[in-house]
């Protein structure tokens, strides 16, 4: 493989600098758009861009803390371009062993000059070289700084999870997060058996210095490394696999289809997914019902027209004839569907604290006040979700966050106020995930503790009577 030279890295660093200066856009969207636009770059160059951008963003609190130890000008007083250049430099010095310290300093100076700040090249060079000389002696005064997590989130988790578990979660969020895909073991739809598809993807990844590994929780889940364009992999267009985190797969498995005795049903099983984009859960539900040989209809709703369009494209690619994506606000009640759904999926909007390892800007944008507003929204959506559930139907309530006020609190509300009956998850989840709470009907997945995103899963039934 051709190495990425320092000369090439200069241009890549400029690209990363522009990414860091981009406002009003989600970090994961920025990465995807930049890599797609510069698809001619080598895998090593793309990896360099991704690592430097995401690392600088993710470690921002720590980087600012370090800079403030050695700079006479506080970070918040620096010009935006210089602030971004300095953060990039410190990240390379502390975390990118393949980049010589001298190169990190020199290239930062060049970046400042190219952006019109030649007068500050002495400042940039002096601060960064001082950090190089002292980097082995830097100490951190809090978990917030050590793990680059806002203090209020650390405090929330310390209160709810305890110090030991909080630190495990903080560590887990900073670990590398491979892309997870789900292979669809339905040859009659994908026109290829799962083993063949897995081997083809493995071969393609190997040719670009990537790899594929089986996930320990589910037989159809695999993790990919060093791949930036899933759509170019073999059998993607045939619908042989979809991108989906294991936590999302587990949420669907938790519904417990086999326990519902759906095979004897004369009418199609009606599934309503209220906040469905981009359709991962809907597609897995459809696939599981397909494998059971059950007639079904899946209606997948989302308030975003663009996301619904992408969702329908996924359904079409995967040959799901009985799944339909529809633009609909989950807060708007649809009286025609009251008490009609066998399965309601309510993966409600949340603070996203469980996926900060992948969406690194969440922690800088979410506030305690915003969380309180989200909690009210969640309750409104769940109120609507319950109205669609028929007697004997099952409700999946899930979020991608780690916060008892968004999760366990609503679990208790559904049980006590809505009179729904929690369903034990032990019969449908892998035994290694069984806890004292899974028997009660819910599971909080935690990065650093589990090999997944942070995710809350709970399942309820209405009056615990199976529909005819």
TIKE-208468 format. One line per 10 residues: number of its first residue (from 0); their letters; for each residue x, y, z of C-alpha. Coordinates in steps of 0.25 Angstrom, whole numbers. Layout:
BEGIN
NUM> a> X:Y:Z ~ ...
This chain:
BEGIN
0> xxxxxxxxxx> 0:0:0 ~ 5:14:-3 ~ 8:22:9 ~ 2:36:12 ~ 14:46:11 ~ 15:58:19 ~ 13:66:6 ~ 0:59:4 ~ -4:61:19 ~ -2:76:17
10> xxxxxxxxxx> -14:76:8 ~ -22:66:16 ~ -20:75:28 ~ -25:87:21 ~ -38:79:18 ~ -39:75:32 ~ -38:89:36 ~ -49:93:27 ~ -58:82:33 ~ -55:87:47
20> xxxxxxxxxx> -59:101:43 ~ -72:97:37 ~ -84:101:45 ~ -99:97:46 ~ -96:82:41 ~ -95:69:48 ~ -81:63:49 ~ -85:49:43 ~ -91:56:32 ~ -79:65:29
30> xxxxxxxxxx> -70:53:29 ~ -79:45:19 ~ -80:57:10 ~ -65:60:10 ~ -61:46:7 ~ -71:44:-4 ~ -67:57:-10 ~ -52:52:-10 ~ -55:38:-13 ~ -42:38:-21
40> xxxxxxxxxx> -33:38:-9 ~ -27:25:-4 ~ -32:17:8 ~ -20:22:16 ~ -23:37:13 ~ -38:35:16 ~ -34:29:29 ~ -25:40:33 ~ -36:51:30 ~ -46:43:38
50> xxxxxxxxxx> -37:40:50 ~ -32:55:51 ~ -45:61:49 ~ -53:52:58 ~ -42:51:69 ~ -40:66:69 ~ -55:68:71 ~ -57:57:81 ~ -45:61:90 ~ -48:76:89
60> xxxxxxxxxx> -50:78:104 ~ -37:71:107 ~ -30:79:96 ~ -35:92:101 ~ -30:89:115 ~ -16:85:110 ~ -15:98:102 ~ -20:106:114 ~ -8:101:122 ~ 2:106:112
70> xxxxxxxxxx> -4:117:105 ~ -4:132:110 ~ -16:134:101 ~ -28:126:106 ~ -34:117:95 ~ -48:124:96 ~ -40:137:92 ~ -33:131:80 ~ -38:134:66 ~ -46:122:61
80> xxxxxxxxxx> -36:118:50 ~ -24:118:60 ~ -33:111:71 ~ -36:100:61 ~ -21:99:56 ~ -16:98:71 ~ -26:87:74 ~ -22:79:62 ~ -8:81:66 ~ -10:76:80
90> xxxxxxxxxx> -18:64:76 ~ -7:59:67 ~ 4:61:78 ~ -4:54:88 ~ -11:43:80 ~ -6:41:66 ~ 7:33:68 ~ 9:32:53 ~ 11:47:52 ~ 25:52:57
100> xxxxxxxxxx> 23:63:68 ~ 32:72:59 ~ 22:70:47 ~ 10:73:55 ~ 16:86:60 ~ 22:90:46 ~ 9:87:38 ~ 1:95:48 ~ 10:107:45 ~ 8:105:30
110> xxxxxxxxxx> -7:104:32 ~ -7:117:40 ~ 1:124:29 ~ -8:118:18 ~ -20:123:25 ~ -14:137:25 ~ -9:137:40 ~ 6:138:37 ~ 8:148:48 ~ 3:137:58
120> xxxxxxxxxx> 13:126:53 ~ 22:129:65 ~ 11:127:75 ~ 6:114:68 ~ 20:108:68 ~ 24:113:82 ~ 11:107:89 ~ 11:94:82 ~ 26:91:84 ~ 24:94:99
130> xxxxxxxxxx> 13:84:99 ~ 22:74:92 ~ 33:76:103 ~ 23:75:114 ~ 13:65:109 ~ 18:53:118 ~ 15:62:130 ~ 1:66:127 ~ -9:63:138 ~ -25:64:138
140> xxxxxxxxxx> -33:69:149 ~ -46:62:146 ~ -53:51:138 ~ -59:63:130 ~ -46:67:125 ~ -39:53:124 ~ -51:48:115 ~ -55:61:109 ~ -69:60:114 ~ -77:72:119
150> xxxxxxxxxx> -78:72:134 ~ -93:72:135 ~ -93:59:127 ~ -82:53:136 ~ -90:57:148 ~ -103:51:143 ~ -97:38:140 ~ -89:38:154 ~ -102:40:161 ~ -110:29:153
160> xxxxxxxxxx> -99:19:150 ~ -88:21:160 ~ -74:25:158 ~ -68:11:153 ~ -79:9:143 ~ -78:24:138 ~ -64:23:135 ~ -66:10:128 ~ -76:17:119 ~ -67:29:117
170> xxxxxxxxxx> -56:20:113 ~ -65:12:104 ~ -70:24:96 ~ -56:28:93 ~ -52:14:87 ~ -52:11:72 ~ -67:8:67 ~ -67:-1:55 ~ -78:0:45 ~ -88:-11:48
180> xxxxxxxxxx> -96:-18:37 ~ -107:-29:38 ~ -107:-40:27 ~ -121:-44:23 ~ -122:-59:23 ~ -133:-59:12 ~ -128:-65:-1 ~ -141:-64:-7 ~ -141:-49:-6 ~ -126:-46:-7
190> xxxxxxxxxx> -123:-57:-17 ~ -111:-60:-10 ~ -109:-69:3 ~ -103:-62:15 ~ -90:-70:15 ~ -87:-66:1 ~ -90:-51:4 ~ -81:-51:16 ~ -69:-57:9 ~ -71:-47:-3
200> xxxxxxxxxx> -71:-35:6 ~ -59:-41:14 ~ -51:-43:1 ~ -54:-28:-4 ~ -50:-23:10 ~ -37:-30:10 ~ -33:-24:-3 ~ -34:-10:3 ~ -27:-14:16 ~ -40:-16:24
210> xxxxxxxxxx> -47:-27:31 ~ -60:-33:35 ~ -63:-39:49 ~ -75:-47:54 ~ -82:-40:66 ~ -83:-48:78 ~ -98:-45:81 ~ -105:-49:68 ~ -102:-59:57 ~ -105:-49:46
220> xxxxxxxxxx> -98:-37:52 ~ -84:-33:47 ~ -74:-22:49 ~ -66:-16:38 ~ -53:-8:39 ~ -46:1:29 ~ -58:3:20 ~ -64:17:16 ~ -74:13:5 ~ -83:1:9
230> xxxxxxxxxx> -90:3:-4 ~ -78:-2:-12 ~ -78:-15:-5 ~ -83:-28:-13 ~ -97:-31:-12 ~ -101:-18:-6 ~ -110:-14:-17 ~ -116:-28:-16 ~ -121:-25:-2 ~ -112:-35:4
240> xxxxxxxxxx> -109:-27:16 ~ -112:-13:23 ~ -105:-4:32 ~ -111:-5:46 ~ -105:-5:60 ~ -106:-17:69 ~ -113:-10:79 ~ -124:-7:69 ~ -125:-22:65 ~ -126:-26:79
250> xxxxxxxxxx> -138:-17:81 ~ -145:-23:70 ~ -142:-37:75 ~ -147:-33:89 ~ -161:-32:83 ~ -161:-47:84 ~ -169:-51:71 ~ -168:-66:74 ~ -176:-64:87 ~ -187:-57:80
260> xxxxxxxxxx> -192:-69:72 ~ -193:-61:60 ~ -193:-73:50 ~ -208:-77:53 ~ -212:-63:50 ~ -222:-62:38 ~ -221:-46:37 ~ -207:-40:33 ~ -199:-36:45 ~ -199:-21:45
270> xxxxxxxxxx> -187:-14:50 ~ -186:1:52 ~ -173:8:54 ~ -175:22:58 ~ -161:29:58 ~ -155:19:48 ~ -144:26:40 ~ -135:21:34 ~ -143:8:35 ~ -134:-2:41
280> xxxxxxxxxx> -144:-7:51 ~ -155:-8:41 ~ -146:-16:32 ~ -142:-26:42 ~ -157:-28:47 ~ -161:-30:33 ~ -149:-40:31 ~ -152:-48:44 ~ -167:-49:40 ~ -163:-53:26
290> xxxxxxxxxx> -155:-64:32 ~ -166:-69:41 ~ -175:-70:28 ~ -185:-60:34 ~ -193:-50:25 ~ -190:-36:30 ~ -191:-21:27 ~ -181:-11:32 ~ -184:4:32 ~ -172:12:35
300> xxxxxxxxxx> -174:27:38 ~ -165:39:40 ~ -167:54:41 ~ -155:56:31 ~ -159:55:16 ~ -144:53:12 ~ -142:42:22 ~ -155:35:18 ~ -150:36:3 ~ -137:29:7
310> xxxxxxxxxx> -145:19:16 ~ -153:15:4 ~ -141:13:-5 ~ -136:4:6 ~ -149:-4:6 ~ -148:-5:-9 ~ -134:-9:-10 ~ -137:-20:0 ~ -149:-25:-7 ~ -159:-22:4
320> xxxxxxxxxx> -172:-22:-3 ~ -180:-21:10 ~ -173:-10:16 ~ -177:5:13 ~ -170:18:17 ~ -179:29:20 ~ -177:44:24 ~ -185:46:37 ~ -182:53:50 ~ -183:43:62
330> xxxxxxxxxx> -190:54:70 ~ -202:54:61 ~ -212:43:65 ~ -218:35:54 ~ -231:30:59 ~ -233:20:48 ~ -222:12:54 ~ -226:13:68 ~ -225:-1:75 ~ -221:-7:61
340> xxxxxxxxxx> -206:-10:62 ~ -201:-24:66 ~ -187:-18:68 ~ -184:-3:71 ~ -170:2:70 ~ -167:15:78 ~ -152:18:77 ~ -154:32:81 ~ -146:44:80 ~ -136:45:91
350> xxxxxxxxxx> -123:53:96 ~ -114:43:88 ~ -105:41:100 ~ -103:27:96 ~ -97:29:82 ~ -88:40:85 ~ -76:31:81 ~ -81:32:67 ~ -88:46:67 ~ -77:53:74
360> xxxxxxxxxx> -84:67:74 ~ -96:63:82 ~ -89:65:95 ~ -86:80:91 ~ -100:83:87 ~ -109:76:97 ~ -113:84:109 ~ -120:80:122 ~ -132:89:118 ~ -133:82:104
370> xxxxxxxxxx> -133:69:111 ~ -145:73:119 ~ -153:77:106 ~ -149:64:100 ~ -155:56:112 ~ -168:64:110 ~ -168:60:95 ~ -165:46:98 ~ -177:45:107 ~ -186:51:97
380> xxxxxxxxxx> -181:41:86 ~ -183:29:95 ~ -197:33:99 ~ -200:33:84 ~ -193:20:82 ~ -201:13:93 ~ -214:17:86 ~ -210:9:74 ~ -208:-4:81 ~ -218:-15:80
390> xxxxxxxxxx> -221:-24:92 ~ -210:-35:92 ~ -201:-26:84 ~ -187:-22:87 ~ -180:-9:89 ~ -165:-7:87 ~ -161:6:94 ~ -146:9:92 ~ -136:20:92 ~ -122:22:88
400> xxxxxxxxxx> -118:29:101 ~ -113:27:115 ~ -122:35:125 ~ -132:29:135 ~ -141:41:133 ~ -143:38:118 ~ -143:23:120 ~ -147:16:133 ~ -156:27:137 ~ -164:25:124
410> xxxxxxxxxx> -164:10:126 ~ -171:12:140 ~ -181:22:134 ~ -185:12:123 ~ -187:1:134 ~ -194:9:144 ~ -201:20:137 ~ -204:13:123 ~ -206:-1:130 ~ -198:-8:120
420> xxxxxxxxxx> -191:-21:125 ~ -176:-22:123 ~ -171:-34:116 ~ -158:-42:121 ~ -147:-40:111 ~ -140:-53:115 ~ -147:-62:105 ~ -143:-53:93 ~ -129:-47:97 ~ -115:-55:97
430> xxxxxxxxxx> -113:-61:111 ~ -100:-52:113 ~ -109:-40:113 ~ -119:-45:124 ~ -119:-36:136 ~ -129:-34:148 ~ -136:-24:139 ~ -138:-32:127 ~ -147:-41:135 ~ -155:-29:138
440> xxxxxxxxxx> -156:-24:124 ~ -144:-15:121 ~ -130:-14:118 ~ -120:-2:118 ~ -108:-5:108 ~ -96:3:112 ~ -83:5:103 ~ -71:0:111 ~ -80:-10:118 ~ -87:-16:106
450> xxxxxxxxxx> -81:-17:91 ~ -92:-8:86 ~ -96:7:86 ~ -103:12:98 ~ -118:8:97 ~ -130:5:105 ~ -140:-6:101 ~ -153:-9:107 ~ -165:-17:103 ~ -180:-17:107
460> xxxxxxxx> -192:-24:104 ~ -207:-19:106 ~ -214:-28:116 ~ -205:-39:113 ~ -216:-46:104 ~ -211:-51:90 ~ -220:-46:79 ~ -228:-55:70
